[in-house]
Amino acid sequence: MEHREIVVVGAGPSGATAAIALRQQGHDVLLIDRQPFPRDKPCGDGIPVGVTEILYDLGLKERFDKANFYPIDKVHLVSPAGYVYENALKEGKQGAKGHVISRRQFDALLQEAAVQAGVEFCLGKVKEPILEDGQVRGVRVMADHHLHEIRAALVLAADGATSVIGRALQPARVPDKHRAIALRAYSEEIAVRPHQVEFYLHQEILPGYAWIFPMAENKVNIGCGMRLDKFLQQPYTLEQLLAIFLGLPFMRERVRGDGRLQDPATWQLTCGSYKQLQRAYDGALLLGDAGWLIDPLTGGGIENGMMSALLAAQVAHQALQQGDCSRRTLQVYDRACRAALWPVMRRSYWIQRWVLRFPWLLDGLIKYARNHPHIAHVFLAKF
């Protein structure tokens, strides 16, 4: 049996951010992940400007800038009827920009930064939380072919949409209309619009969209996503929907060779639009995808996840100082997440619902946005 102050389960962006922030406040942090880094994570690979700002605030500006990731400075957005909105993206504070970075590189950068900050990293698979009288007292981890019991004053769960901790604490299934499914692939045979992210709200995949994000001058991340309940009601697979998109005339002109796609991968997302969810428990907090913080319109979750990690670190620090990790104390985190993130997610959810019923509204919105660029911020709030 091992005793630690804080255990963070999952070393992706949310978990690593929380671990860094807590270590910077002097806490003993054990960060656990089931995979060694670097490792792949299915994603659109879009890193919004807000994420870059968070990294800068954590003191990682020099490390991040030195990596020379692919920056984004323009957006190309196409409505169901083919209306096009195109504009420059604003820089954030300290000149921060959005980027397209493979999660293999981005997550490894954060995990390495956490270790160098003094966080201990453990390679192991968390099997379940240790529950005693309804209180989370730690986790049971399979590591080195043995089951270890690690007790902690506080557990932060950042282990994704299928969180072991989240399922144990709140086993109720989230309705399909608050979930989504997505497919991403890579290609070096699609002409790149340099430093420009592209969103296509094609009629066949509403309420969802296809994207093309450039990763280099000759490589893109391409994919599509759709709300899960609507996906289950229509006849196509995601691979077929992406093939339909690639077969459109304007896309055929951009495909070189046979348009071969590499490393296709699908994943499910649980959106933050479902209000009957709890993120604070006696002895535990749920962060990022484990805390159901995906934007229901864009499917973006990295910035929300890292914001939740900073909020969790702040609340955890105060709770540990008080020696009280009960839900009564930790539910400040739930309220903080709702105040910081719910307004945008609620707006995204209602736009998504209205677009599904009346796609022409989106055509009108994008037409209007061409002369009123601030309107496009509704869709691009997290880019």
C-alpha positions, 0 to 999 in steps of 0.5 A: 500500500502506498500513500500520496497526497494527490493522484491524477488519473490520466496524463492527457492535457487535462491531467498533465495541466492539473498535475503541473499546476498543483506541483507548482503550488508545492503538492505531492502529485502522482500522475498515472497513465496506462500508456507510455508517452509519446502515444497516439490519441484520436483527435482533430489535432486543433489546438486553439489560441486559448490553449496556447495562452494556458501553456504560456501562463504555466511557464511553458512558453519557451518550451512550446515556441521552441517546438515550432509547431504548425501555426494557424492564422486563418479560418475557412467556413462553408455553410450547407448551401455553399456560402463561404466565410473566410477571415483571419484569426486573432492572436491572443495575449503574448502573441499566442496563436492557434496551432495544429499539432498531433496529439502524440506530440502535444500530449508528450510535451505536457507530460514531459513538462509535468515530470520536469516540474517534479510530478511523479509519473506511473505507467499503470492501468487504474482498475477502480477507485478505492471507495469506503463509505462513499468516499474516494480514498485512492485507486487500485492500479495494475502496474508491473503485473501486480495490483497496487493500492494507492491511497490519496487525500484526493483523486483527480480523474482525467482519464477520458470519456470512458473514465474508470473513476467516472463510471464508478461514481456516476454509472448512469448513461448519458443520452445519445443526443448529448454524445457524438462520434468522430473519425479522423485520418491523415493524408499527404495527398490533399492540397493544403490551404497553408495555415488555414483551418477548414470547416464544412457543414455539409448537409449529409453530416448535419448536425456535424461537420467535416474538417481539414486541418493542415499539419505541414505544407504537405499533410492534413488531418481530415475527418468528420463528426456527428451527434450520436443519436442522428448518426445511429438513425442514418444509413452511413458509416463515418468512413462512408460519410468522409468518402462522400465528402471527398467525392464532392466536386470541390474536393476532387479537385484537391485530391492528388493520386488516389487520396489515400488516408492514413491511420483512420481512427474513431472515438466517442465524445460526451458533450457538456450539454447534459446538465444532470452530471456531477463533477465533484464527489467526496474525495474526487473531481472529474476533469476534461472529457471525464467530466463531460466538457466537450463543446456540443457544436464544435466537438472541441474539448482540449481548451475546456479540459485544460480550463477545468484542470486549472479550476480543479487545481485551485479548488484542490489546493484550497481543500487540502489546505483546509484538510477537507476533501468532502463533496461539500467543499469540492463542489465549488469546482462544479460551480466554477466549471458551470460559471466558466464553461456552461454559457458557451456550451448551452449556446452551442447546444441550442445552435446545434439543435436549431441548425438540425431543424433548419439548416438554412439558418446556418446559411443565413448566419454565415452569409451575415458573418461575411459582413459582420465577422464577430458573428462567426465567433459563435462557431469559432469561440474555441479556435 
